[in-house]
């Protein structure tokens, strides 16, 4: 009964990218929602995947909602639209649980390396059944602190540097793509 109500609520929901009603698209595979965990904007799965795979933008931008720019590390495919926070949390839990039973294609039973590290939802196991242990790395941050991470990416260092503000940087302003210092 609840599922019927959810299907009914999904009928008039339009994609925020293509502006088409998701459930009125041609083909069953096109009638799926791509739900972002931390915002309430609706997208069809194909549009949000195209947005996130666009290569002409920065990594940080494509991993956000195209409308509100809230960061979302993953997209959840769903045949119904879920907006209620409790229902969305249940959907996220079910989705990550289902993925944790599937082997990671990048890890490939230890023959490969998963670029997502400990943030990967898929199962990382060796042929003997033992699971991969993620080693924590100690990283020095731009502000002199130490951060532990199981997945070291260049973007983490760049982002840490962008977030750091010093008194020297406050006196420097970008003007026409060049530094101008103000006294």
C-alpha positions, 0 to 999 in steps of 0.5 A, spaced: 500 500 500 505 504 501 509 503 495 502 504 491 502 511 494 509 512 493 508 511 485 502 515 485 507 521 488 512 520 483 507 521 477 508 528 476 515 529 478 519 533 473 527 532 472 531 539 474 535 538 468 531 536 462 525 539 465 521 533 463 516 529 467 520 522 469 515 517 469 512 520 462 519 518 459 519 513 453 522 506 455 522 503 462 529 504 463 528 512 462 523 512 468 528 512 473 530 517 478 537 519 480 536 521 488 542 525 491 542 523 498 543 530 501 538 535 497 531 534 495 531 536 488 529 531 483 533 528 477 532 523 472 537 518 473 540 519 466 540 526 466 544 526 473 549 521 471 551 525 464 551 531 469 556 528 474 560 525 468 561 531 464 569 532 463 569 539 462 568 541 469 571 540 476 571 534 480 568 538 486 562 541 482 560 535 478 559 531 485 554 537 487 547 538 485 546 542 479 541 546 482 543 547 490 550 545 489 550 541 495 555 535 495 553 528 494 558 523 493 553 518 490 547 517 486 541 512 488 537 509 482 530 509 484 523 507 480 520 512 485 521 519 488 523 519 495 523 526 498 521 524 506 528 524 510 526 518 513 524 514 507 530 517 504 535 514 509 531 507 508 533 507 501 540 509 502 541 504 507 538 498 502 542 501 496 548 501 500 547 494 503 545 491 496 552 494 493 556 491 499 554 484 497 556 485 490 564 484 488 568 491 486 570 491 479 576 495 480 578 491 486 577 485 482 579 480 487 585 483 489 588 483 482 586 491 481 586 497 485 579 501 487 580 508 486 574 509 491 578 506 497 574 505 503 568 510 501 567 504 495 560 501 497 562 494 493 565 488 496 572 488 497 574 481 498 580 476 496 579 469 492 580 466 499 574 470 502 578 475 506 576 482 506 581 488 504 584 492 510 584 499 508 590 502 511 590 509 514 595 514 511 597 520 515 597 526 511 599 533 513 594 539 511 596 546 509 595 548 516 600 544 519 595 539 522 595 531 520 589 528 517 588 520 517 585 517 510 585 511 507 584 514 500 589 519 498 587 524 492 591 530 490 584 533 490 584 533 498 590 537 498 588 542 494 581 543 497 585 543 504 589 549 501 583 552 499 579 552 505 585 555 509 585 562 510 591 566 513 592 574 514 597 574 508 591 571 503 586 576 506 590 582 503 591 579 496 585 579 492 584 576 485 583 581 479 582 579 472 585 573 473 592 576 477 594 577 484 593 584 486 595 586 493 592 592 497 595 596 502 
